[in-house]
Amino acid sequence: MKHHNINILIIDDDKDICESLKKVFALDGYKVKTISNPKTALCELEKNIYHLIILDLKMPEIRGEELLSEIRKIDEDISVIVLTAYPSVDSAVEALQNQVFDYIKKPFKNNELRDKVRRALRSKSLILEPDEELNIKIGHRVREFRSKKGLTLKQLAERTGLSVSLISQIERAESAASISTLNKVVTALNVKLTVLFQDI
């Protein structure tokens, strides 16, 4: 899965960690910028759009907690994952108060961090899993066919024997419909099932 439109900013005074993480996330298809001088981080955030920040708490120039507070003044909504080799209750509480998505102890496994990044981005609907994308495309297609036929949700429900609620959930991609259910829908819409999946 590629994520070419997702920008990640890594802030860590350890250049080796920056480079290592940059390689990991670049391979996953993200656009990655690293900063090993935390004093330049705020300027970078004001100039460019980032979707997620990976932030080390223990840095010589500025405390990570202070930087996190300043980041929140610039962008309240950005996802932040905190890394620390020196976890403490105080730093964890402060991180939570600044609405970090996760707090990870160093050393960590790359796959663990990759999973946390994916979850953080999914929580903001910035990336979708393949099945979620499929449900969205099917939902749009069903709504499109229903609109062309000039049918209301209630009318389609009556034609299919399905509930209005279920058809609405399918159209809004809140429910993964079975092939049997989709077959009832397309039959009622006088469309072939293969057409529903065409170019998806």
N, C-alpha and C positions, 0 to 999 in steps of 0.2 A: 504494500500500500504506500503510495507516494503522497507527500504533504507539501508540495512546492510553495504553497501560499502561507505557510505557517512560519513565523519568525520567532526564533528562540534566542534569548540573551543569557549568556553564562557569565557570572561575575564571581571570580575566585582569584585570589592573589597568587595561587600556585599555577604557574604557566603550563606545567605538565598536565595537570588535571584539566585545564581549559582545552588544551590541544586534544587530549584523549577523548573528552566528551564531545568536542566539535566533530571529530571523526565518526563517533558512534551515531550522533544525530544527523549528520550530513548523509550518512549511508541510508538512514531511514527516510531521506527525502526532505528534511526540514532545512530552512535557511538558518544558519547559525552564526552568531557574532559572539566573540569572547572578549572579556575585559579583565585584565589582571591588575589594573590600577582602579580601585573602586571609586576614586574621586571623579573619574570621567564618566561614571555610569549614569548620573542624573542628566548630564548634557546629552548623552547618547539617547536616553529615553525621551527627551524633549524634542529631539530631531527626527527620530524614526519610530515607526509603529512596531511593537512587539506583542506577541500573544502569550508568551510565557517567559518567566525569568527563573533561572537556577542560581541561587544565591548562597555563597559560603558565609557563615556567621562570623568566623574568626579571621579577621584581616587586620594588618598592622595600621593601615591609614585611617580606617574608620570602622567602628563596630557594625557588624551586619544588621543588628537590631535598629541602629540609628538610620542606616541606609534604607532599610525596609520601610521605616516611617516616612522617610523622604520620598521613596518610590510611591507610596500610597497617596501622597499629596499630588503627585503628577498623574497617577492612574489608579483609581480605586478598584477597578474591575480586573486588572491583569492577574493571571494565575502566577503564583510564586511557589516554588519548591525550595525549601531551605535545606542546606547541607551543613553538618557540623561534626567535627571530630571531638568536640567537648560538649556533649548534651547536658542540659541541666533543666530542672523544673522551671526556673525563672525564664530561661531563654525560650523554652517550649510555650510557656504561658504568653510571653510577649509576642512570639510568632503567631500564636492563635488569635491574639487580640488584633493583630494586623492582617488577619484573614488569609494566612498562608494555606495552600492546598495540602501540603504535606511537609513533614519534618523528618529528615533522613540522617541517620548516624553514619559517619565515615568510619572505616571503609565500607563501601557498599558494592553490590554487584551491578554491573551495567544493565543487565536485564531487569533488575528491580527498579532502577531509575527510569528506564525506558517505559516500563509498565505504568509507573506513577505519572510520567509525562503524558502518556496516551490517555490515562484516566482524567487528568486535569483538563486536557483539551476537549475530551468528550463531554465533561461536565459543563463546558461553555458552548457545546454544540459546534466546536470548530473543526472536529473531525468526526466521521461516522464509520462504523464498522460496515463491511460489505452487505450484511443482511439488512442493516438500517437503511442504507442507500437504496437497496432493492425495494424495500417496503415503501419508501418515499416515491420512487418512480412509478410503482404500481398504483399507489394512491392517487397520484396526479393523473395517471392515464384513465383510471376508473372515473374520476371526477370530470375529466375532459369528455369522455364518451357520454356520461350521464347528461352533461350540460348540452352537448350537441343534439341529444334526443329530447331535450326540454323536459326532463323528468326531475321531480323533487326526490329527496331521499326517501320520503314516505312512499311515493309511487314505485320507486325501484325496490323498496322493501316488500311491497305487496306483490310485485312480479316475481321476486325470488323466493319469498317465504322466509327471508332473513329479517332480523330486527333492524330498525332504523339505526340503533346504537352501533351495531356491528358494522354496517356499511359506512357509517360516519367515521368509525375508528380506522377502517381500512383506508378511507380517503385521506385521513390525517396521519397515516402511518403509525398509528398507536397500537395497531394489532397486525400480526402476521397472519394473513388469510391462508387457509388450506387450499389446495388445488381444487377440491370439491366445491368449496365456497366460491372461489373465483370463477369456476365453470358455471355456477348458477348465475353469477353476476353478468358474465359476458353473454350467456344465452339470453338473459332478459334484455340485454342491450343490443342483441342481434349482431354480435361481434365474435370472431373466432378467438379462441384462447391464445393461439399463436400470435395474433395481432397485438394482444395485450402485452406480450413479452418482446415484441419486435424492437430491435435496437436498444434493448436494456442490457 
